Amino acid sequence: MDFIDEVRALAAKTTGLLEHIKTEAAVRTALVEPFIRALELLLLLMGLSIGSMLI
């Protein structure tokens, strides 16, 4: 799955989750962490890593 597919899947999943998300921790788990994983995939596809971005 490429980055665009990952983001589309996350967007489709998010729509159904919004009514169930009640806390900051739930937002982080349901929305932020999957988006960061998708960004990591994009970086890997570009031949980069988060570690190399932080230096």
N, C-alpha and C positions, 0 to 999 in steps of 0.2 A: 504494500500500500504506500503510495507516495504522500507527500505533505498535504496536498490539496484534498486528497481522499480522507486523510486523517482529520483535517479541520472540518470537512463536511460531515463526517461521522460524528464528531464531537458536537457540532451544531445541531444535528438531528436528535442526538441523545439529550442535549441540554434542554430542549423544548419541553420534554416530558418530565424533567427533573425539577424545574423551577418551582413548582408548587410544593415540593417536598423539602426544599433547602430552607432550613430555618436558622442555622448558626454560621458563624465565620468559618469554623472547622469544616462544616459540610460544603461550603463554597469552595474552600481550598481543595478538598478531596474530590469533589464532583466536577469542578471547572478548571481550577488553576493547574493542578498537577497533570491532568491529561493534556492540557495545552502546552505545558512545558515539555512533556514527553514528545509531543508532535514537533515542537521546535528543535528538540534534540535530534529527532529523525532528520529534519531538514539539514541541520548542521552536518550530520553524518553523511548524508547524500552529497553535500558540498565538500566533503573531505576534511571537515573541521571537527573540533570537539569543544565542549564547554570549558575544559581545562585550558585549552590553548587560547580561548577567548579571554580568560581571566588574567593572563600573564601580562 
